Amino acid sequence: MSKIEDAQEILKALGLPTAQQNEMSALTLLALCGIKETDNWADASRQSLGVTKGIMTFVADTYNKNYAPNTRETFRRQVLHQLVQGRIVDYNPDEPDLPVNSPKAHYAVSAAALSVIRKYGIAEWEGAVADFKKKVVILTEAYEKERSMTLIPVTLEGEEIKLSAGKHNEVQAAVIEQFAPRFASGAKVLYLGDAANKDLYVDKERLAKIGIPITEHSKLPDIVIYDEPKEWLFLIEAVTSHGPVSPKRILELEDFLRDSKVGKIYVTAFPDKAEFRKHVADIAWETEVWIADNPDHMIHFNGDKFIGPR
């Protein structure tokens, strides 16, 4: 059989669903194991690869299988996600605290799976597969425990919410824990997004009460906080690489929130002054800037007034 067929047999034996026993999945496994057509499975190696410049490049150069650039997400969602779930592949093993959407995201065959894969085609193969399947539950529990240690906890309404790891979510946690008590004391968080879960926390009832559509969360900023006595709505973007409250973003949000009559306060939150300096030219007038490593202060892009609705 060809190496692609071998890889399909391996994926089937290791318990992958039928949908993940296809050619794309097989090629992904070959890339992650560094196996060429003339190689022996005993020579499979563990190497960390990204999707486009790693896996897809290997597949094109080694097996002459050229996938369009827009299939990157297909590799990620329809192949790699299931390989990670099956404990055949590790996600970001070199830097487990990378944010979900990091361009440095990478994958590698798990040490346990590699040990089995190297035995393909020899007498020990079936026994190794059986042992791996017995260990999958334990491996999954250990993996999830390791991942949970990198999550960022915040407390909302007495409930602990965990944000995925990454600098962006560190800024979001700082907004909840440091900005809100200083500049929105007593206000309630109505929405908190996350790179891995856009609707991590949503208070649908309060959002509806103040006239905010609750079927299009993707248009909301990272954090929404409401001061009910003042009727002030804080719309906060956490910025670590792009996306300050720019004039364009103001227009988008004003249109989205056109049916809400409460006063709107737009805030861009940065981790530090260095990041702020990168984006200062794009920040809209009549908005606020808050910097996490100087939490007691606010920069007002408001002309003759201080913090308050536009």
Secondary structure, 3 states (H helix, E strand, C coil): CCHHHHHHHHHHHCCCCHHHCCHHHHHHHHHHHCCCCCCCHHHCCCCCECHHHHHHHHHHHHHCCCCCHHHHHHHHHHHHHHHHHCCCEEECCCCCCCCCCCCCCCEEECHHHHHHHCCCCCCCHHHHHHHHHHHHHHHHHHHHHHHHCCCEEEEECCEEEEECCCHHHHHHHHHHHHHHHHHCCCCEEEEECCCCCCCCEECHHHHHHCCCCCCCHHHCCCEEEEECCCCEEEEEEECCCCCCCCHHHHHHHHHHCCCCCCEEEEEEEECCHHHHHHHHHHCCCCEEEEECCCCCCEEEECCCCCCCCC
